[in-house]
Amino acid sequence: MREPKDGAGQPAKGTLTTDSYLEAVSQTKATVTASMVSEFREDIERLART
């Protein structure tokens, strides 16, 4: 899908671009701590069927 362009060939005002999404994602932070990941992996190892 092509993004809408204005008369100068630039993304139309208010148009979300790949850069818009990358900027938004770069401002997020992890919601799972390293400790939580470690505990989850331990549970998987302990509870997984073999």
DRENPA-3360 file (N, C-alpha, C; in nm, 2 decimals, always signed):
BEGIN
1 = MREPKDGA = +0.08/-0.12/+0.00/+0.00/+0.00/+0.00/+0.09/+0.12/+0.00 ~ +0.06/+0.21/-0.08/+0.14/+0.34/-0.09/+0.08/+0.44/+0.00 ~ +0.17/+0.52/+0.06/+0.12/+0.63/+0.15/+0.08/+0.75/+0.06 ~ -0.02/+0.82/+0.10/-0.06/+0.94/+0.03/+0.04/+1.05/+0.03 ~ +0.06/+1.11/-0.08/+0.16/+1.22/-0.10/+0.10/+1.35/-0.12 ~ +0.16/+1.46/-0.07/+0.11/+1.59/-0.10/+0.17/+1.64/-0.23 ~ +0.14/+1.76/-0.27/+0.19/+1.81/-0.40/+0.34/+1.81/-0.42 ~ +0.42/+1.81/-0.31/+0.56/+1.81/-0.32/+0.62/+1.68/-0.31;
9 = GQPAKGTL = +0.54/+1.57/-0.31/+0.59/+1.44/-0.31/+0.62/+1.39/-0.17 ~ +0.58/+1.47/-0.06/+0.61/+1.43/+0.08/+0.48/+1.36/+0.13 ~ +0.50/+1.28/+0.24/+0.38/+1.22/+0.30/+0.28/+1.32/+0.33 ~ +0.15/+1.30/+0.30/+0.04/+1.40/+0.33/+0.04/+1.42/+0.48 ~ +0.00/+1.54/+0.52/+0.00/+1.58/+0.66/-0.11/+1.49/+0.73 ~ -0.07/+1.44/+0.85/-0.15/+1.35/+0.92/-0.14/+1.20/+0.88 ~ -0.06/+1.17/+0.78/-0.04/+1.04/+0.73/+0.06/+0.96/+0.82 ~ +0.02/+0.84/+0.87/+0.12/+0.76/+0.94/+0.21/+0.70/+0.85;
17 = TTDSYLEA = +0.34/+0.71/+0.87/+0.44/+0.65/+0.79/+0.52/+0.55/+0.87 ~ +0.60/+0.47/+0.80/+0.69/+0.38/+0.87/+0.77/+0.45/+0.98 ~ +0.82/+0.56/+0.95/+0.89/+0.64/+1.05/+0.81/+0.67/+1.17 ~ +0.68/+0.70/+1.15/+0.59/+0.73/+1.26/+0.58/+0.61/+1.35 ~ +0.56/+0.50/+1.29/+0.55/+0.38/+1.37/+0.68/+0.34/+1.45 ~ +0.79/+0.36/+1.38/+0.92/+0.33/+1.44/+0.95/+0.42/+1.55 ~ +0.91/+0.55/+1.54/+0.92/+0.65/+1.65/+0.84/+0.61/+1.77 ~ +0.72/+0.57/+1.74/+0.63/+0.53/+1.85/+0.68/+0.40/+1.92;
25 = VSQTKATV = +0.73/+0.30/+1.85/+0.78/+0.18/+1.91/+0.91/+0.21/+1.99 ~ +0.99/+0.30/+1.94/+1.11/+0.33/+2.01/+1.09/+0.39/+2.15 ~ +0.97/+0.45/+2.17/+0.94/+0.51/+2.30/+0.87/+0.42/+2.39 ~ +0.85/+0.29/+2.36/+0.79/+0.19/+2.45/+0.89/+0.13/+2.54 ~ +0.84/+0.07/+2.64/+0.94/+0.00/+2.73/+0.88/-0.14/+2.76 ~ +0.97/-0.23/+2.80/+0.94/-0.36/+2.82/+0.84/-0.37/+2.94 ~ +0.74/-0.46/+2.93/+0.64/-0.48/+3.03/+0.67/-0.61/+3.11 ~ +0.77/-0.68/+3.07/+0.82/-0.81/+3.13/+0.96/-0.79/+3.17;
33 = TASMVSEF = +0.99/-0.81/+3.30/+1.13/-0.80/+3.35/+1.21/-0.92/+3.32 ~ +1.34/-0.90/+3.32/+1.43/-1.02/+3.30/+1.40/-1.13/+3.40 ~ +1.37/-1.09/+3.52/+1.34/-1.19/+3.62/+1.22/-1.27/+3.59 ~ +1.11/-1.20/+3.54/+0.99/-1.27/+3.50/+1.02/-1.37/+3.38 ~ +1.10/-1.33/+3.29/+1.14/-1.42/+3.18/+1.21/-1.54/+3.23 ~ +1.30/-1.52/+3.32/+1.38/-1.63/+3.38/+1.28/-1.73/+3.45 ~ +1.19/-1.68/+3.53/+1.09/-1.76/+3.60/+1.01/-1.84/+3.50 ~ +0.97/-1.77/+3.40/+0.88/-1.84/+3.30/+0.96/-1.95/+3.23;
41 = REDIERLA = +1.09/-1.93/+3.20/+1.17/-2.04/+3.13/+1.19/-2.15/+3.23 ~ +1.21/-2.12/+3.36/+1.22/-2.23/+3.46/+1.09/-2.31/+3.47 ~ +0.98/-2.24/+3.46/+0.85/-2.31/+3.47/+0.84/-2.40/+3.34 ~ +0.87/-2.36/+3.23/+0.86/-2.44/+3.11/+0.95/-2.56/+3.12 ~ +1.07/-2.55/+3.17/+1.16/-2.66/+3.18/+1.10/-2.76/+3.29 ~ +1.05/-2.71/+3.39/+1.00/-2.79/+3.50/+0.87/-2.86/+3.46 ~ +0.78/-2.80/+3.39/+0.65/-2.85/+3.36/+0.63/-2.91/+3.22 ~ +0.73/-2.89/+3.13/+0.72/-2.94/+2.99/+0.72/-3.10/+2.99;
49 = RT = +0.64/-3.15/+2.90/+0.63/-3.29/+2.88/+0.76/-3.33/+2.81 ~ +0.81/-3.45/+2.84/+0.93/-3.50/+2.77/+0.90/-3.63/+2.71;
% end
